[in-house]
Amino acid sequence: MAEFRVTPWEVEGEVDYEKLLLQFGADPIPEGIIEELPKPVLLPLKRGYFYAHRDFDKFVEDWKEEKKISVVTGRGPSGPMHLGHILPFYAARWFQEKMGAFVLIPISDDEKYLVRKERKVSEVERFARENLVDILAVGFDPERTRIVIDFEDTYLYKPAVIVAKRVTFSTMKAVFGLTNESNVGWVFYPAVQMVHLFLPQLLLGPHRVLVPVAVDQDPYIRVARDVAEKVGLVKTAGLLSKFMPSLESPFGKMSTSGGVEQKVIWLTDDKETVRRKIMKYAFSGGAPTVEEHRKYGGKPEIDVSFLYLLYFFEEDDRKIREIEESYRSGEMLTGELKAYAAEKIASFLEEHQMRRSKVLDAGPEEKLSEYRLNEEEKRAVLEWGKDL
Ligand code: TRP
């Protein structure tokens, strides 16, 4: 496999997920833990899209003991959202509905401003607003969910400074791949994201917080874990996923840089568009001709349409096994597999889009206000760390 490089801001080449775990030092999901979770188990977790963790077992333990638990997952508003961007939020909703987790959703407009040279402030602010409509459409419980927006929420600054004091420049350089050319905002921003990870504890007192994210965000969890105990908090837990496969490659990341049309399914794509993109671009594990496919069969493990079904869209365990076997044997053709996957994805998107238009009708700002911190909560954040 070709060389690859993964930092929180860049993913290059074809990712070897097992090697990455060794590099990062996270653990594979422990045997037997899935069976302990409420049913139906979150599909990407059951099917191995989330494939590694830090202290997820302790999080589950705390849940079983009916202790307070939280989940944090955020969005860097770098542009419109695609399918891969929204799925972590549906995962967070599952943790809320099934396990009663408090959910914190940070919007890092500051991050996306800092790391992209050409970005204007007005652009990240506009993307933040647009992205929030999709995040609100996921349907979090306003009683147990808070949304923070870095540029707007100045109460985040004080805890960020308290955290920043405990992280050295050499750690930042090593963990985040910074160089002498990185602007200094880029050096400081990780302290802000660490505050995101700690925030449920600042609001509700020390307790276990789980961060379900793509594996490229693990460096934040790593550094946060080192700092947590120094500031009287519980070590952050992480649940790490693979990348949403790009349409073009089972090893690439669904990303918006370069040749976008061939890689991405947008949240706004309609049924026809989804169908056309899958048919035309989705990388196929099928043989080049129907005759060869019938004879030698296909390779589901590298077929992007199959992987989408496996990880996200085919809930039925028996059905997914049938598809896998019939595709591998050559009985099911690429065209059939693609049509089925496109149908499933389009209907997920249709439902998401329906909820999205409800948010728009109700007024996104009004809806958003249900999730913002109230005065008392802001005070709690500002009161934190007096002795540190
Ligand atoms: N850095 C994340 C990204 O680029 C966004 C983000 C900000 C985040 N704060 C977070 C993700 C906290 C998980 C948890 O997408």
Residues whose N, C-alpha, C, O or C-beta is under 5 A from the ligand:
A	BS01	LIG	P8 V72 T73 G74 R75 G76 P106 S108 Q193 H196 V213
